[in-house]
């Protein structure tokens, strides 16, 4: 609709709006003209005048059949002018005039959520669902969005059962949309609901697997080639098509070979705060040699106050950039303006990550480190820092990045505050029982993992299993499952959340930490070792399943890594029956505590600096690696079939043999170009 020329002229010239208001009062201003006037005023910074136009029009045109649309647009302007309460009133008026107008219900719920009125927000969204039970094509998208909002808010509020229900309704409404299913599988993991993927006549297991995020997949399957393919597809979905690099032309790297030159390194993360990643990195950042590297921190997390970890990181860096509210393009522009040489992605595919920033190539070198247990599978992450235990040379085929190595991939802070050690009674534990413990998140516990634990408890009468408490429904569920397997439910004891210093102190009262599989302990393992608690793990093929084995090796007790699930169970039982053997492990940990690679943080800082310089040198020589993305869509298709076969654990040889068999079948149907992973060109 073309705006009346006189009205357009009046707005453009910022002349008095009396004539426009008069037209509105006389019901002579059409909705099309009204919206264009308001848009022109808003875009020229005259929001107060736009509000006035809306108010007058609504006062004299409320019986108009499209008045609900005007109220909706009015609410947007009110919010922009800093009047959220007025926006809520306008949205309520919109829903009253047209009860089935989905956008008003959705925005009203969001507005109530912003005020912290979670229950009212959910009630608002549910009222819209009740009004639109007969789904028509024009309402599907609004119902889907409403269900997703309900699920998201309930998940954040810890109401996981209700959140799961809402997400499932969204999935069945549109199974091809991945957003709801991505949250749904993660919610089920946190509740220890098995089997994880439950299909229906509307939704297949394959669709649920396709929607799963890379991080959730790490807890579900130890399949590094499929993990790679999943990361690759996830990155394409997250970033979209190739980003516009016109504003970010490639330029020659800044030469750093002169005397006194420093490599400028940027750490980008949402977790530079009181968080496992923040705890891990803060001493490393403090120990960086400022004569060798210049450290910038880019924080994309939520605002923090009274955060000791963030205060330490700020003090340790040359520059702190709070970028949470900035757009991806603006962040990339800032990083480029800061002339960062090596940009470290500390988030990977975790919460609040800003992956698209890296797609703009704001620094000549991009490297993944510390925050994410796997490959990024992207065209713009050139390096990954790991270690020999997590990524032995023969496993480099599972990563698109060039793998650079440090002694142990788990940094830690030797200055962490630790409270006084409690008694077992104070920790809620029986005094003389053998205490198995696992402080990994509930999402890492699988049906097979839990079954192994129950076998261990059944063979060690009087022992208990001490777990970090999750959702109360999950705690109850695990006790019920234990009882079904012949283990008294009270033998599962749940540790409530505690301040970090107190949590570290209580770890020491357990006897043996039992790791999870396929996603093992990471910072939790270093916490256990720090407190002298032996941990037993079972490395697999992928990054997440091999991390804990790296930590126990760096602590000087590599024998605590088991080769098979059977060995894991038998050794756990053996330690309970022969406590002296466990005492020997404790003594070994204690004797090596200060000399182990795990606690050589000054050495880790120096090694990281060596790697930053190596990457800088390769960049200057034009040797920066290019990620190899060949055949990853094919590996995804094959891997999806194999993952759904539900093989939990297998050695490297058997694992590769299953893939090669499938690859050969596909090759017989249509020739597959060779790659550097599993489908390699036969040697002459």
C-alpha positions as CSV (number, residue, x, y, z in Angstrom):
1,X,0.0,0.0,0.0
2,X,1.4,3.4,-0.9
3,X,1.3,6.1,1.8
4,X,-0.7,9.2,1.0
5,X,1.8,11.8,-0.4
6,X,0.6,14.5,1.9
7,X,1.1,12.4,5.0
8,X,4.5,11.2,3.7
9,X,5.6,14.8,3.2
10,X,4.4,15.9,6.6
11,X,6.3,13.1,8.3
12,X,9.4,13.6,6.2
13,X,9.5,17.3,7.0
14,X,8.9,16.7,10.7
15,X,6.0,19.3,10.5
16,X,3.3,19.3,13.2
17,X,1.3,16.2,13.2
18,X,-1.9,18.0,13.8
19,X,-3.3,17.1,10.4
20,X,-2.4,13.5,10.7
21,X,-3.9,13.3,14.2
22,X,-7.1,15.1,12.9
23,X,-7.4,12.4,10.1
24,X,-7.0,9.7,12.8
25,X,-9.7,11.3,15.0
26,X,-12.0,11.6,12.0
27,X,-11.5,8.0,11.1
28,X,-9.9,9.1,7.8
29,X,-6.4,7.6,8.4
30,X,-6.2,4.1,6.9
31,X,-4.3,1.3,8.7
32,X,-1.8,1.2,5.9
33,X,-1.1,5.0,6.2
34,X,-1.1,4.7,10.0
35,X,1.6,2.0,10.0
36,X,3.7,3.8,7.5
37,X,3.5,7.1,9.5
38,X,4.5,5.2,12.7
39,X,7.4,3.5,10.9
40,X,8.7,6.8,9.5
41,X,8.5,8.4,12.9
42,X,10.2,5.4,14.6
43,X,13.0,5.2,12.1
44,X,13.7,9.0,12.5
45,X,14.0,8.7,16.3
46,X,10.5,10.2,17.0
47,X,9.1,7.3,18.9
48,X,7.1,9.6,21.2
49,X,5.2,11.1,18.2
50,X,4.6,7.6,16.9
51,X,3.0,6.7,20.3
52,X,0.8,9.8,20.1
53,X,-0.4,8.8,16.6
54,X,-1.2,5.3,17.8
55,X,-3.1,6.6,20.9
56,X,-5.3,8.9,18.9
57,X,-6.0,6.4,16.2
58,X,-7.0,3.7,18.7
59,X,-9.1,6.2,20.7
60,X,-11.4,6.9,17.7
61,X,-11.1,3.7,15.7
62,X,-11.2,0.8,18.2
63,X,-14.2,-0.8,16.4
64,X,-12.1,-1.2,13.3
65,X,-11.9,-4.9,12.3
66,X,-8.1,-4.7,12.3
67,X,-7.6,-2.7,15.4
68,X,-5.9,-5.7,17.1
69,X,-3.1,-5.4,14.6
70,X,-2.7,-1.7,15.5
71,X,-2.6,-2.6,19.2
72,X,0.1,-5.1,18.4
73,X,2.3,-2.6,16.5
74,X,1.6,0.0,19.2
75,X,3.0,-2.4,21.8
76,X,6.2,-2.7,19.9
77,X,6.7,1.0,19.8
78,X,5.8,1.3,23.5
79,X,8.5,-1.3,24.4
80,X,11.0,0.7,22.3
81,X,10.2,3.8,24.3
82,X,10.9,2.1,27.6
83,X,7.3,1.5,28.6
84,X,7.0,-2.3,28.9
85,X,3.9,-2.0,31.2
86,X,2.2,-0.1,28.5
87,X,3.2,-2.7,25.9
88,X,1.6,-5.4,28.0
89,X,-1.6,-3.4,28.2
90,X,-1.6,-2.9,24.4
91,X,-1.0,-6.6,23.9
92,X,-3.8,-7.6,26.2
93,X,-6.1,-5.2,24.3
94,X,-5.0,-6.9,21.0
95,X,-5.8,-10.4,22.4
96,X,-9.2,-9.2,23.7
97,X,-10.2,-7.9,20.3
98,X,-9.0,-11.0,18.4
99,X,-8.5,-13.9,20.8
100,X,-6.9,-16.1,18.2
101,X,-4.2,-13.6,17.1
102,X,-1.1,-15.6,17.8
103,X,1.6,-13.0,17.6
104,X,0.0,-10.9,20.4
105,X,-0.2,-14.0,22.7
106,X,3.4,-14.9,22.0
107,X,4.7,-11.4,22.7
108,X,2.5,-11.0,25.7
109,X,4.0,-14.1,27.2
110,X,7.5,-12.9,26.4
111,X,6.7,-9.6,28.1
112,X,5.4,-11.3,31.2
113,X,8.5,-13.5,31.2
114,X,10.7,-10.4,31.1
115,X,9.0,-9.3,34.3
116,X,9.8,-12.6,35.9
117,X,6.2,-13.7,35.9
118,X,6.9,-17.2,34.6
119,X,3.7,-18.8,35.6
120,X,1.6,-16.1,34.0
121,X,3.7,-16.3,30.8
122,X,3.1,-20.0,30.5
123,X,-0.6,-19.5,31.3
124,X,-0.9,-16.9,28.6
125,X,0.7,-19.2,26.0
126,X,-1.4,-22.1,27.0
127,X,-4.6,-20.0,26.7
128,X,-3.6,-19.5,23.0
129,X,-3.1,-23.2,22.5
130,X,-6.6,-23.9,24.0
131,X,-8.1,-21.5,21.5
132,X,-6.4,-23.0,18.5
133,X,-6.8,-26.7,18.9
134,X,-8.1,-27.0,15.4
135,X,-4.8,-26.4,13.6
136,X,-4.9,-24.6,10.3
137,X,-1.9,-23.9,8.1
138,X,-1.7,-20.3,9.2
139,X,-1.7,-21.2,12.8
140,X,0.9,-24.0,12.8
141,X,3.8,-21.7,13.1
142,X,2.3,-19.7,16.0
143,X,1.4,-22.9,17.8
144,X,4.9,-24.3,17.3
145,X,6.5,-21.1,18.6
146,X,4.2,-21.0,21.6
147,X,5.0,-24.6,22.5
148,X,8.7,-23.9,22.1
149,X,8.4,-20.9,24.4
150,X,6.6,-23.0,27.0
151,X,9.2,-25.7,26.9
152,X,12.1,-23.2,27.0
153,X,10.7,-21.4,30.1
154,X,9.8,-24.5,31.9
155,X,13.2,-26.0,31.2
156,X,14.9,-22.9,32.6
157,X,12.6,-23.1,35.7
158,X,13.7,-26.7,36.3
159,X,10.2,-28.1,35.5
160,X,11.7,-30.7,33.2
161,X,8.8,-33.1,33.0
162,X,6.4,-30.4,31.8
163,X,9.0,-28.9,29.5
164,X,9.5,-32.3,27.9
165,X,5.8,-32.6,27.3
166,X,5.6,-29.2,25.6
167,X,8.6,-29.9,23.4
168,X,7.2,-33.3,22.4
169,X,3.9,-31.6,21.3
170,X,6.0,-29.2,19.2
171,X,7.9,-32.1,17.7
172,X,4.8,-33.9,16.6
173,X,3.3,-30.7,15.2
174,X,6.3,-30.3,12.9
175,X,8.8,-33.2,13.0
176,X,11.1,-31.6,10.4
177,X,11.8,-28.6,12.6
178,X,14.9,-29.4,14.8
179,X,14.7,-26.8,17.5
180,X,12.1,-28.5,19.8
181,X,13.6,-32.0,19.3
182,X,17.1,-30.6,20.1
183,X,15.9,-29.4,23.5
184,X,13.7,-32.5,24.0
185,X,16.6,-35.0,23.9
186,X,18.7,-32.9,26.2
187,X,15.9,-32.6,28.7
188,X,15.4,-36.4,28.6
189,X,19.1,-36.9,29.3
190,X,18.9,-34.6,32.3
191,X,16.0,-36.7,33.6
192,X,17.8,-40.0,33.0
193,X,14.9,-41.2,30.8
194,X,15.9,-44.3,28.8
195,X,15.8,-45.2,26.0
196,X,16.6,-41.7,25.1
197,X,15.0,-41.6,21.6
198,X,11.4,-42.7,21.6
199,X,9.7,-42.6,18.3
200,X,6.0,-42.4,17.5
201,X,3.8,-42.8,14.4
202,X,4.5,-39.1,13.7
203,X,8.2,-38.9,14.6
204,X,11.0,-41.3,13.7
205,X,14.1,-42.1,15.7
206,X,16.1,-40.8,12.8
207,X,14.4,-37.4,12.9
208,X,15.1,-37.2,16.6
209,X,18.8,-38.1,16.0
210,X,19.0,-35.5,13.2
211,X,17.8,-32.8,15.6
212,X,20.2,-33.7,18.4
213,X,22.9,-31.2,19.1
214,X,26.6,-32.2,19.0
215,X,26.9,-31.8,22.8
216,X,23.9,-34.0,23.5
217,X,25.3,-36.5,21.0
218,X,28.5,-36.7,23.0
219,X,26.5,-38.0,26.0
220,X,24.6,-40.5,23.8
221,X,27.2,-42.2,21.5
222,X,30.9,-42.8,21.3
223,X,31.2,-42.4,17.6
224,X,33.8,-39.8,16.6
225,X,33.3,-40.0,12.9
226,X,29.5,-39.4,13.3
227,X,30.3,-36.7,15.9
228,X,32.4,-35.0,13.2
229,X,29.7,-35.3,10.6
230,X,27.1,-34.0,13.1
231,X,29.3,-31.0,14.0
232,X,29.7,-30.2,10.3
233,X,25.9,-30.3,9.7
234,X,25.2,-28.4,12.9
235,X,27.6,-25.7,11.9
236,X,25.9,-25.3,8.5
237,X,22.5,-25.0,10.1
238,X,23.8,-22.6,12.8
239,X,25.8,-20.3,10.5
240,X,23.6,-20.7,7.4
241,X,25.1,-20.1,4.0
242,X,28.5,-18.5,3.4
243,X,28.6,-15.2,5.3
244,X,29.3,-11.9,3.6
245,X,33.0,-11.3,3.9
246,X,33.1,-8.1,1.9
247,X,33.7,-6.1,5.1
248,X,36.3,-8.6,6.2
249,X,38.8,-8.9,3.3
250,X,41.7,-11.2,3.8
251,X,44.9,-9.5,4.6
252,X,48.4,-10.6,5.2
253,X,49.2,-11.5,8.8
254,X,51.1,-9.0,10.8
255,X,54.8,-10.0,11.0
256,X,55.8,-10.8,14.5
257,X,59.5,-11.7,14.1
258,X,60.9,-8.4,15.4
259,X,62.5,-8.0,18.8
260,X,59.9,-7.3,21.5
261,X,56.9,-8.3,19.3
262,X,54.1,-10.2,21.0
263,X,51.4,-12.4,19.6
264,X,48.0,-10.9,20.3
265,X,45.7,-13.7,21.5
266,X,41.9,-13.4,22.0
267,X,40.0,-15.7,24.2
268,X,36.2,-15.6,23.3
269,X,33.8,-17.3,25.7
270,X,30.6,-17.0,27.7
271,X,32.2,-18.8,30.6
272,X,34.9,-16.4,31.7
273,X,33.3,-16.4,35.1
274,X,32.5,-18.6,38.1
275,X,32.1,-21.7,35.8
276,X,34.0,-24.9,35.3
277,X,35.8,-23.2,32.3
278,X,36.5,-20.1,34.2
279,X,37.9,-22.1,37.1
280,X,40.1,-24.0,34.6
281,X,41.5,-21.0,32.8
282,X,42.0,-18.3,35.4
283,X,45.5,-19.3,36.6
284,X,46.7,-20.1,33.0
285,X,45.7,-16.5,32.0
286,X,47.5,-15.2,35.1
287,X,50.7,-17.1,34.1
288,X,50.9,-16.1,30.5
289,X,54.2,-14.4,29.8
290,X,53.2,-10.9,28.9
291,X,56.5,-10.4,27.1
292,X,55.5,-13.2,24.7
293,X,51.7,-12.8,24.3
294,X,49.2,-10.0,24.7
295,X,45.9,-11.4,26.0
296,X,42.5,-10.0,25.1
297,X,39.3,-11.5,26.6
298,X,35.9,-11.3,24.8
299,X,33.1,-12.1,27.2
300,X,29.7,-13.0,25.6
301,X,28.0,-14.3,28.7
302,X,25.4,-12.8,31.1
303,X,26.3,-9.8,33.2
304,X,28.0,-10.7,36.4
305,X,28.5,-9.0,39.8
306,X,30.6,-10.1,42.7
307,X,32.3,-12.8,40.6
308,X,35.8,-13.5,41.9
309,X,36.7,-15.6,38.9
310,X,35.8,-12.9,36.4
311,X,37.6,-10.3,38.5
312,X,40.8,-12.4,38.4
313,X,40.5,-12.9,34.6
314,X,40.0,-9.2,34.0
315,X,43.1,-8.4,36.1
316,X,45.1,-11.0,34.2
317,X,44.3,-9.8,30.7
318,X,45.6,-6.8,28.7
319,X,42.1,-5.9,27.5
320,X,38.6,-7.0,28.5
321,X,35.7,-6.7,26.0
322,X,32.1,-7.3,27.1
323,X,30.4,-8.3,23.9
324,X,27.2,-10.0,25.0
325,X,24.8,-7.4,23.6
326,X,26.7,-6.9,20.3
327,X,25.8,-8.4,17.0
328,X,28.0,-11.1,15.4
329,X,29.2,-8.7,12.8
330,X,30.0,-6.0,15.3
331,X,31.9,-8.4,17.4
332,X,33.9,-9.6,14.4
333,X,34.6,-6.0,13.5
334,X,35.8,-5.3,17.0
335,X,38.1,-8.3,17.0
336,X,39.5,-7.3,13.6
337,X,40.0,-3.7,14.8
338,X,41.9,-5.1,17.9
339,X,44.2,-6.8,15.4
340,X,44.0,-10.2,17.1
341,X,46.5,-12.7,15.7
342,X,45.2,-15.9,17.2
343,X,41.5,-16.1,18.2
344,X,40.6,-18.9,20.7
345,X,37.1,-20.4,20.6
346,X,36.5,-21.4,24.2
347,X,32.8,-22.2,23.8
348,X,32.5,-24.5,20.8
349,X,28.9,-25.7,20.6
350,X,27.9,-24.9,24.2
351,X,25.4,-22.5,25.8
352,X,25.7,-18.9,24.7
353,X,28.3,-19.6,22.1
354,X,28.8,-17.1,19.3
355,X,29.9,-19.4,16.6
356,X,28.9,-17.2,13.7
357,X,31.5,-14.6,14.8
358,X,34.2,-17.0,13.8
359,X,32.6,-17.5,10.4
360,X,33.7,-13.9,9.5
361,X,37.3,-14.9,10.0
362,X,38.0,-11.8,12.2
363,X,41.5,-13.1,13.0
364,X,44.0,-14.9,10.7
365,X,44.2,-17.9,13.0
366,X,41.2,-19.6,14.8
367,X,41.8,-22.4,17.3
368,X,39.4,-24.4,19.5
369,X,40.4,-25.0,23.1
370,X,39.1,-25.9,26.5
371,X,35.4,-25.5,26.3
372,X,34.1,-28.1,23.9
373,X,34.9,-31.8,23.8
374,X,35.2,-32.4,20.0
375,X,35.8,-31.1,16.6
376,X,33.9,-28.1,15.3
377,X,33.6,-29.5,11.8
378,X,33.7,-26.0,10.4
379,X,35.4,-24.4,7.4
380,X,36.9,-21.7,9.7
381,X,38.4,-23.5,12.7
382,X,41.9,-24.3,11.6
383,X,43.4,-25.7,14.8
384,X,42.4,-27.6,17.9
385,X,44.4,-28.0,21.0
386,X,44.3,-31.4,22.6
387,X,46.8,-34.0,23.9
388,X,48.2,-37.4,23.0
389,X,45.7,-39.3,25.2
390,X,42.6,-37.6,23.9
391,X,43.7,-37.6,20.3
392,X,46.4,-40.1,19.5
393,X,47.9,-39.6,16.0
394,X,45.8,-42.4,14.5
395,X,42.6,-40.6,15.6
396,X,43.4,-37.3,13.9
397,X,41.1,-38.5,11.1
398,X,38.1,-37.7,13.3
399,X,38.9,-33.9,13.4
400,X,38.8,-31.3,10.7
401,X,41.2,-29.1,12.6
402,X,45.0,-29.6,12.7
403,X,45.6,-31.1,16.2
404,X,48.2,-29.4,18.3
405,X,49.1,-30.9,21.7
406,X,49.8,-29.9,25.3
407,X,50.7,-32.3,28.1
408,X,47.1,-32.5,29.4
409,X,44.0,-30.8,28.0
410,X,42.6,-29.9,31.4
411,X,43.9,-26.7,32.9
412,X,43.2,-26.2,36.6
413,X,43.7,-23.5,39.2
414,X,46.0,-24.4,42.0
415,X,44.8,-21.4,44.1
416,X,41.2,-22.5,44.4
417,X,39.6,-22.0,47.8
418,X,38.8,-25.3,49.5
419,X,36.6,-25.4,52.6
420,X,37.3,-27.7,55.6
421,X,36.8,-31.3,55.0
422,X,33.4,-32.4,56.4
423,X,32.8,-35.7,58.2
424,X,30.8,-38.4,56.4
425,X,27.9,-37.7,58.6
426,X,28.0,-34.0,57.7
427,X,28.1,-35.1,54.0
428,X,25.0,-37.3,54.5
429,X,27.0,-40.6,54.1
430,X,27.2,-43.7,56.2
431,X,30.4,-43.8,58.3
432,X,31.8,-47.2,57.4
433,X,30.4,-47.9,53.9
434,X,32.5,-48.1,50.8
435,X,31.5,-44.9,49.0
436,X,31.4,-45.0,45.2
437,X,30.9,-41.5,43.8
438,X,30.1,-39.7,40.6
439,X,29.7,-36.0,40.5
440,X,29.1,-35.8,36.7
441,X,25.9,-34.2,35.6
442,X,22.8,-36.4,35.3
443,X,22.9,-36.0,31.5
444,X,26.1,-38.1,31.3
445,X,24.4,-41.1,32.9
446,X,23.2,-43.7,30.4
447,X,21.2,-46.9,30.8
448,X,24.4,-49.0,30.2
449,X,26.4,-46.9,32.6
450,X,23.8,-47.2,35.3
451,X,23.5,-50.9,34.7
452,X,27.3,-51.3,35.4
453,X,27.0,-49.3,38.6
454,X,24.2,-51.6,39.8
455,X,26.3,-54.7,39.1
456,X,29.0,-53.1,41.2
457,X,26.7,-52.3,44.1
458,X,25.1,-55.8,43.9
459,X,28.6,-57.4,44.3
460,X,29.7,-55.1,47.2
461,X,27.1,-55.4,50.0
462,X,27.0,-52.3,52.2
463,X,28.5,-50.0,49.6
464,X,26.7,-46.9,48.5
465,X,26.6,-44.7,45.3
466,X,27.0,-41.0,45.9
467,X,25.6,-38.9,43.0
468,X,25.3,-35.2,42.4
469,X,21.6,-34.5,42.8
470,X,19.6,-33.7,39.7
471,X,16.0,-32.9,39.1
472,X,14.0,-34.5,42.0
473,X,12.0,-36.7,39.5
474,X,15.3,-37.9,38.2
475,X,16.6,-38.8,41.6
476,X,13.4,-40.8,42.3
477,X,13.6,-42.5,38.9
478,X,17.1,-43.7,39.5
479,X,16.2,-45.1,42.9
480,X,13.3,-46.9,41.4
481,X,15.5,-48.3,38.7
482,X,18.0,-49.4,41.3
483,X,15.3,-51.3,43.2
484,X,14.2,-53.0,39.9
485,X,17.7,-54.3,39.6
486,X,17.8,-55.7,43.2
487,X,19.6,-52.8,44.8
488,X,18.0,-51.1,47.8
489,X,17.0,-47.5,46.7
490,X,18.5,-46.0,49.9
491,X,22.0,-47.1,48.7
492,X,21.8,-44.2,46.2
493,X,22.6,-41.0,48.0
494,X,22.2,-37.6,46.3
495,X,24.5,-34.7,47.2
496,X,22.7,-31.4,47.0
497,X,24.3,-28.4,45.2
498,X,26.9,-26.6,47.3
499,X,29.3,-23.7,46.9
500,X,32.4,-24.7,45.0
501,X,34.7,-24.5,48.0
502,X,32.4,-26.8,50.0
503,X,31.9,-29.2,47.1
504,X,35.6,-29.6,46.6
505,X,36.0,-30.4,50.3
506,X,33.3,-33.0,50.4
507,X,34.7,-34.9,47.4
508,X,37.5,-36.2,49.6
509,X,35.3,-38.3,51.9
510,X,34.4,-40.7,49.1
511,X,36.4,-43.8,48.3
512,X,36.3,-44.2,44.5
513,X,35.0,-42.0,41.7
514,X,33.2,-44.0,39.0
515,X,33.4,-42.2,35.6
516,X,30.5,-42.2,33.1
517,X,30.6,-43.3,29.5
518,X,30.6,-42.1,26.7
519,X,30.9,-38.6,28.1
520,X,33.3,-38.9,30.9
521,X,34.4,-36.5,33.7
522,X,36.4,-33.4,32.6
523,X,36.8,-30.6,35.2
524,X,35.0,-32.9,37.6
525,X,37.9,-35.4,37.2
526,X,40.5,-32.8,37.9
527,X,38.5,-31.8,41.0
528,X,38.5,-35.4,42.3
529,X,42.3,-35.8,41.6
530,X,42.9,-32.5,43.3
531,X,41.2,-33.8,46.4
532,X,43.1,-37.1,46.3
533,X,40.1,-39.1,45.2
534,X,41.0,-41.9,42.8
535,X,38.9,-42.0,39.7
536,X,38.3,-45.0,37.4
537,X,37.5,-44.4,33.8
538,X,36.9,-46.3,30.5
539,X,38.3,-44.5,27.4
540,X,36.5,-45.1,24.1
541,X,37.1,-43.8,20.6
542,X,36.0,-40.2,20.8
543,X,37.1,-37.0,22.5
544,X,34.6,-36.9,25.3
545,X,35.2,-40.5,26.3
546,X,39.0,-40.2,26.3
547,X,39.3,-37.0,28.3
548,X,39.2,-38.5,31.8
549,X,41.9,-41.0,30.8
550,X,44.1,-38.1,29.9
551,X,43.6,-36.6,33.4
552,X,44.4,-39.8,35.3
553,X,47.5,-40.3,33.1
554,X,48.6,-36.7,33.8
555,X,48.1,-37.3,37.5
556,X,50.5,-40.3,37.3
557,X,48.0,-43.1,37.6
558,X,47.3,-44.3,34.0
559,X,46.4,-47.7,35.4
560,X,43.0,-46.3,36.5
561,X,41.9,-46.4,32.8
562,X,40.1,-49.6,32.0
563,X,40.2,-51.3,28.6
564,X,36.6,-52.8,28.6
565,X,33.3,-52.4,30.4
566,X,33.9,-55.8,32.0
567,X,37.3,-54.7,33.4
568,X,35.7,-51.5,34.7
569,X,33.1,-53.5,36.7
570,X,35.5,-56.1,38.1
571,X,38.1,-53.6,39.1
572,X,35.5,-51.4,40.9
573,X,34.3,-54.4,42.8
574,X,37.9,-55.4,43.6
575,X,38.8,-52.1,45.1
576,X,35.9,-52.4,47.5
577,X,37.0,-55.9,48.6
578,X,40.6,-54.9,48.8
579,X,40.9,-51.3,50.2
580,X,44.6,-51.6,50.5
581,X,44.9,-51.6,46.7
582,X,43.0,-48.4,46.6
583,X,45.1,-46.9,49.4
584,X,48.1,-47.5,47.1
585,X,46.5,-45.4,44.4
586,X,45.8,-42.6,46.8
587,X,49.4,-42.7,48.0
588,X,50.6,-42.6,44.4
589,X,48.4,-39.6,43.7
590,X,49.6,-37.8,46.8
591,X,53.3,-38.5,46.2
592,X,53.1,-37.1,42.6
593,X,50.6,-34.3,43.3
594,X,52.9,-31.3,42.9
595,X,55.2,-32.8,40.2
596,X,52.5,-34.2,37.9
597,X,51.7,-32.8,34.5
598,X,48.2,-32.2,35.7
599,X,49.4,-29.5,38.1
600,X,52.2,-28.0,36.0
601,X,50.2,-24.9,35.1
602,X,53.3,-22.8,34.5
603,X,54.5,-25.4,32.0
604,X,51.0,-25.4,30.4
605,X,51.1,-21.7,30.0
606,X,54.5,-21.8,28.3
607,X,53.4,-24.6,26.0
608,X,50.3,-22.7,24.9
609,X,52.5,-19.7,24.1
610,X,54.7,-22.0,22.0
611,X,51.7,-23.2,20.1
612,X,50.4,-19.6,19.6
613,X,53.8,-18.7,18.1
614,X,53.7,-21.8,16.0
615,X,50.3,-21.0,14.6
616,X,51.5,-17.4,14.0
617,X,54.6,-18.6,12.2
618,X,52.6,-21.0,10.0
619,X,50.3,-18.1,9.2
620,X,53.1,-15.8,8.2
621,X,54.5,-18.5,5.9
622,X,51.2,-19.2,4.3
623,X,51.0,-22.7,5.9
624,X,47.7,-22.3,7.9
625,X,45.8,-25.5,7.5
626,X,42.5,-25.7,5.6
627,X,39.8,-27.8,7.2
628,X,39.1,-31.0,5.1
629,X,35.3,-31.4,4.8
630,X,35.2,-34.1,2.1
631,X,32.5,-36.8,2.3
632,X,31.1,-35.6,5.6
633,X,27.5,-35.7,4.4
634,X,28.1,-39.3,3.4
635,X,29.7,-40.1,6.8
636,X,26.6,-38.6,8.4
637,X,24.2,-40.9,6.5
638,X,26.2,-44.0,7.3
639,X,26.8,-42.9,10.9
640,X,23.2,-42.3,11.6
641,X,22.3,-45.9,10.7
642,X,25.2,-47.2,12.8
643,X,24.4,-45.1,15.8
644,X,20.8,-46.3,15.8
645,X,22.2,-49.9,16.0
646,X,23.0,-48.9,19.6
647,X,26.4,-50.4,20.0
648,X,27.7,-48.9,23.2
649,X,31.4,-49.8,23.3
650,X,33.8,-51.3,20.9
651,X,37.6,-51.2,20.2
652,X,39.0,-49.0,17.5
653,X,39.5,-51.9,15.0
654,X,35.9,-53.1,15.3
655,X,34.5,-49.6,15.1
656,X,36.4,-48.8,11.9
657,X,35.4,-52.2,10.4
658,X,31.7,-51.4,10.8
659,X,32.2,-48.1,8.9
660,X,34.3,-49.6,6.2
661,X,31.7,-52.3,5.5
662,X,29.0,-49.6,5.0
663,X,31.3,-47.5,2.9
664,X,32.1,-50.4,0.6
665,X,28.3,-51.1,0.2
666,X,27.7,-47.4,-0.8
667,X,30.8,-47.5,-3.1
668,X,29.4,-50.5,-4.9
669,X,26.2,-48.5,-5.6
670,X,27.9,-45.3,-6.5
671,X,31.7,-44.6,-6.4
672,X,32.8,-42.6,-3.4
673,X,35.7,-40.2,-3.9
674,X,38.6,-41.0,-1.5
675,X,39.3,-38.9,1.5
676,X,41.9,-38.9,4.3
677,X,39.6,-40.5,6.9
678,X,38.4,-44.0,6.6
679,X,37.8,-44.2,2.8
680,X,41.4,-43.8,1.8
681,X,42.9,-44.6,-1.6
682,X,44.4,-48.2,-1.7
683,X,48.1,-48.4,-1.7
684,X,49.7,-49.7,-4.8
